[in-house]
């Protein structure tokens, strides 16, 4: 195995000089007091609701979002995701899936309360039409095509199971 000549690699060692490294003071926090950079950590907020926390962190930040605590099926998925490492791609896929489930739960909640959600407005169709007509037409055509395929498949399955 040949060794790399670091002199030929552009940018190699660019952070070696502590005088030219903006992150350098934070790596040596024990020196901060002697340089006048001491401060007290703010008190941690009492959220009053469940706040999910990464397994990589041993404490919450001072302020956390509490507007939408995990609930329902999306909450179950989120809790499961936060049992995995942030470096695990499945953690992020589960969170994205939980977001989609949360949207469906919101539509069901609206319908339970007797409100019909304005899904196109909530999806930003007006802005999409104003700024990205071609993209909106392509997305709409793809949605219609997928819907037509599903209907055709369900009809074919229904016709095949009939006596």
Secondary structure, 3 states (H helix, E strand, C coil): CCCCCHHHCCCCCCCCCHHHCCCHHHHCHHHCHHHCCCCCCCCCCCCCCCCCCCCCCCCCCCCCCCCCCCCHHHHHHHHHHCCCCCCCHHHHHHHHHHHHHHHHHHHHHHHHCCCCCCHHHHCCHHHHHHHCHHHHHHHHHHHHHHHHHHHHHHHHHHHHHCC
